[in-house]
Structure formats: C-alpha cells, structure tokens
C-alpha cells in the first residue's frame, strides 16, 4: 500500500519516505540545480522573477457560484 503524506509538513527536516518518496524526480533535479548554479546566478533569477511579478497586473480570483 502506497503511503500518502503531506510532504510540506512531514518533511520539514528532510524526506521521511526516502527512496519511496513520490517526489524523488523533483528532489534529484533540485540537487542538480543547486550543485551546478552559483549563488549569484540564483539571486539573479530571483530578482528577475520578483521584477516580473511586481510589473504583472493583479489576478483576480472569484469564488465559484454555489
């Protein structure tokens, strides 16, 4: 039986499922990105995203009618 957990809450201090993690491919991609990308590059990416978000028009979200 596959275990279902909320990774955002359960894995705060590290993955609790290990090799059975349903997000293992994202973990590997993240590790690769962190190892291959300099901190200056990460900060540049974050700054670009922040500027893009600031200049975007607001997105209105309306609740669906009951």
C-alpha positions, 0 to 999 in steps of 0.5 A: 500500500502506497503511503500518502503524506503531506510532504510540506509538513512531514518533511520539514527536516528532510524526506521521511519516505526516502527512496519511496518518496513520490517526489524523488524526480523533483528532489534529484533535479533540485540537487542538480540545480543547486550543485551546478548554479552559483549563488549569484546566478540564483539571486539573479533569477530571483530578482528577475522573477520578483521584477516580473511579478511586481510589473504583472497586473493583479489576478483576480480570483472569484469564488465559484457560484454555489 
